[in-house]
Amino acid sequence: MTKYFIILVFFLGMQISKAQNLTAPELLDKAIAYHDPDKLWSVFQGKLFITMNYPDGKERHSEVEIDLPKEHFEITSKTEGTIIKQTLDKEECTLNLNGTTSISEEALKTHRLSCERANFMKNYYLYLYGLPMKLKDKGTNLDPKVQTKTFKGKEYLVLKVTYDESVGKDVWYFYFDPTSYALEVYQFFHDESKNDGEYILLSDLENVGTIKMPKVRAWYYNKDDKYLGTDILTKGIPLE
């Protein structure tokens, strides 16, 4: 048993050592090859069914429709009997609350409904569910050095990413399995010296066509490991 354990450790060590010689663009390319082997994200057309679980026991159920070629995004969310639909079709924005587009100013404020918010939601879902492919986007700056870090007891290959000011101000770290190159953790800081921001643990996979998307995302604060919630991709299907 000891002999085989030593061989396994040696093999993993060789794999990590080999991977450490990768440049940041090479590591990103290998990660994308794992998650999107047929390079279909840029023309993605699918619907994602997502359940968000909060620490207080509440749930939010969302259906997210993404059609990149047609520049169409729609999210329908159900929380405690309230149904909100936000649609962006090219430049046209439509907001719907419980089946009607006639929404009072008070209701808009109560439910944080606006076209600006709808665009935020679009960018949020495209970013998180398009990773690591989205790291090829314009305005994304890869640190040239691939780091090796141990996080929650596992060693990872890590990419540090910053963004042009017009894109975003946070600093992000992306943690990849050194053998498969699967994305398993990401982490962001508003101000790294303060250890603020959050980290997200990814587990399991959901195949949407040939794209491998993380199925479970568990969110925590960096500073105290406080649990914030978990979103689960219960199903993903191509659009017909």
C-alpha positions in Angstrom: 0.0 0.0 0.0 2.8 2.4 0.9 4.6 1.7 -2.4 1.5 2.6 -4.4 0.9 5.7 -2.3 4.5 6.9 -3.0 4.1 6.2 -6.7 0.8 8.2 -6.7 2.4 11.2 -4.8 5.3 11.1 -7.2 3.0 11.1 -10.2 0.9 14.0 -8.9 4.1 15.9 -8.1 5.4 15.4 -11.6 2.0 16.6 -13.0 2.1 19.7 -10.8 5.7 20.4 -11.7 5.0 20.1 -15.4 1.9 22.3 -15.0 3.9 25.0 -13.2 5.9 25.6 -16.3 2.8 26.8 -18.1 2.4 30.4 -19.0 -0.8 32.1 -17.9 -2.3 32.1 -21.4 -1.4 28.4 -21.8 -3.1 27.5 -18.5 -6.2 29.5 -19.5 -6.3 27.7 -22.9 -6.1 24.3 -21.2 -8.9 25.2 -18.8 -11.1 26.4 -21.6 -10.3 23.2 -23.5 -11.6 21.3 -20.5 -14.8 23.4 -20.0 -15.6 24.2 -23.6 -13.9 21.6 -25.8 -15.9 22.5 -28.9 -15.4 26.3 -28.4 -19.2 27.0 -28.4 -19.5 29.6 -25.6 -19.3 32.5 -28.0 -22.4 31.2 -29.8 -24.1 29.9 -26.7 -27.9 29.4 -26.8 -29.3 27.8 -23.7 -31.5 28.0 -20.7 -30.2 27.5 -17.1 -32.4 26.5 -14.2 -30.8 27.8 -11.0 -31.8 27.5 -7.3 -30.3 29.9 -4.8 -30.3 28.7 -1.2 -29.8 31.3 1.5 -28.6 30.7 5.1 -32.0 31.7 6.5 -33.7 28.8 4.5 -35.2 31.0 1.8 -34.9 29.9 -1.8 -34.9 31.8 -5.1 -35.7 29.8 -8.3 -34.5 31.3 -11.6 -34.7 30.5 -15.2 -32.0 32.2 -17.2 -32.2 32.3 -21.0 -29.1 33.2 -22.9 -28.9 33.6 -26.7 -25.6 35.2 -27.5 -26.0 35.3 -31.3 -29.4 37.0 -31.0 -28.2 39.3 -28.2 -31.1 38.1 -26.0 -31.1 37.6 -22.3 -34.0 36.9 -20.0 -34.2 36.0 -16.3 -37.4 34.9 -14.5 -37.0 34.6 -10.8 -39.5 33.3 -8.2 -39.1 34.2 -4.5 -41.8 33.6 -2.0 -44.7 34.1 -4.5 -43.2 37.0 -6.3 -42.3 36.5 -10.0 -39.9 38.9 -11.7 -39.0 38.7 -15.3 -36.3 40.9 -16.8 -35.7 40.8 -20.6 -33.0 42.4 -22.7 -33.4 42.0 -26.4 -30.6 43.8 -28.1 -31.2 47.4 -26.9 -34.8 46.8 -25.8 -35.5 46.3 -22.0 -38.7 44.9 -20.6 -39.5 44.6 -16.9 -42.4 42.4 -15.7 -43.6 41.9 -12.1 -46.2 39.2 -11.4 -47.4 39.1 -15.0 -47.6 42.8 -15.7 -45.3 45.5 -17.2 -47.4 48.2 -15.5 -45.3 48.6 -12.4 -45.6 51.4 -9.8 -42.6 53.5 -8.8 -42.9 52.1 -5.3 -42.9 48.5 -6.6 -39.9 49.2 -8.8 -38.0 50.5 -5.8 -39.2 47.7 -3.5 -38.0 45.0 -5.9 -35.0 46.9 -7.2 -36.3 46.7 -10.7 -34.6 48.9 -13.4 -33.1 48.4 -16.8 -29.7 49.2 -15.2 -30.3 46.3 -12.8 -31.3 44.0 -15.7 -28.0 44.8 -17.4 -26.2 44.1 -14.2 -27.9 40.7 -13.9 -27.1 39.9 -17.6 -23.4 40.7 -17.0 -23.4 38.7 -13.7 -24.8 35.5 -15.2 -22.8 35.7 -18.4 -19.6 36.2 -16.4 -20.0 33.5 -13.8 -21.5 30.8 -16.1 -19.1 31.7 -19.0 -16.0 31.1 -16.9 -13.2 30.4 -17.7 -14.0 31.4 -21.3 -14.9 34.9 -20.2 -11.3 35.5 -19.2 -10.5 36.0 -22.9 -12.7 39.1 -23.0 -11.3 42.5 -23.9 -10.2 44.5 -20.9 -9.1 41.3 -19.0 -5.5 41.4 -17.8 -3.8 38.1 -16.9 -0.9 38.2 -14.6 1.9 36.5 -16.6 3.0 34.3 -13.7 1.1 31.1 -12.9 1.0 30.8 -9.1 0.7 27.6 -7.0 -1.5 27.9 -3.9 -3.0 25.5 -1.4 -6.6 26.3 -0.7 -8.8 24.3 1.7 -6.1 21.6 1.7 -5.7 21.2 -2.0 -2.9 22.5 -4.3 -4.0 24.5 -7.3 -2.6 26.4 -10.2 -3.8 30.0 -9.9 -4.3 32.8 -12.3 -4.4 36.4 -11.0 -6.7 38.6 -13.0 -7.3 42.4 -13.0 -9.4 44.4 -15.3 -9.2 47.7 -17.2 -10.9 50.4 -15.1 -13.8 50.6 -17.5 -14.5 46.9 -17.0 -14.0 46.4 -13.2 -11.9 47.3 -10.2 -11.8 44.0 -8.3 -8.8 41.6 -8.2 -9.7 38.0 -9.0 -7.9 34.7 -8.5 -8.9 31.6 -10.4 -7.9 28.2 -9.0 -7.5 25.3 -11.4 -7.0 21.6 -10.8 -3.3 20.9 -11.8 -4.2 17.7 -13.6 -7.5 18.3 -15.3 -7.4 22.1 -15.4 -11.0 22.3 -14.2 -11.9 25.5 -12.5 -12.7 24.7 -8.9 -12.5 27.9 -6.9 -12.5 31.6 -7.6 -12.0 34.5 -5.3 -12.2 38.3 -5.5 -11.1 41.3 -3.5 -12.2 44.9 -3.6 -9.1 45.8 -1.5 -6.8 42.8 -1.0 -4.9 44.4 1.9 -8.2 44.4 3.8 -8.9 40.7 3.0 -12.4 41.8 1.9 -14.5 40.2 -0.9 -15.5 36.6 -1.3 -14.5 33.2 -2.4 -16.7 30.7 -4.2 -16.2 26.9 -4.0 -17.3 25.0 -7.2 -18.3 21.4 -7.2 -19.8 18.9 -9.6 -20.5 19.6 -13.3 -23.6 20.1 -15.4 -23.2 19.5 -19.2 -25.0 22.1 -21.3 -24.4 20.7 -24.7 -20.7 20.0 -24.6 -19.9 22.9 -22.2 -19.1 21.8 -18.7 -20.5 24.3 -16.2 -19.9 24.1 -12.5 -23.2 22.8 -10.9 -22.8 24.0 -7.3 -21.4 27.3 -6.2 -21.0 28.0 -2.4 -20.2 31.6 -1.5 -18.2 32.7 1.5 -16.6 35.9 2.9 -12.8 36.0 2.7 -12.4 37.7 6.0 -14.2 35.2 8.3 -15.4 32.3 6.1 -19.0 33.3 6.8 -21.3 31.3 4.6 -23.4 33.5 2.2 -25.4 31.0 0.2 -25.3 28.3 -2.5 -26.6 28.4 -6.0 -27.2 25.1 -7.8 -27.5 24.7 -11.6 -30.2 22.1 -11.4 -30.5 21.8 -15.2 -29.2 23.3 -18.4 -30.7 22.8 -21.8 -29.9 24.1 -25.3 -32.5 26.5 -26.8 -34.7 25.0 -29.5 
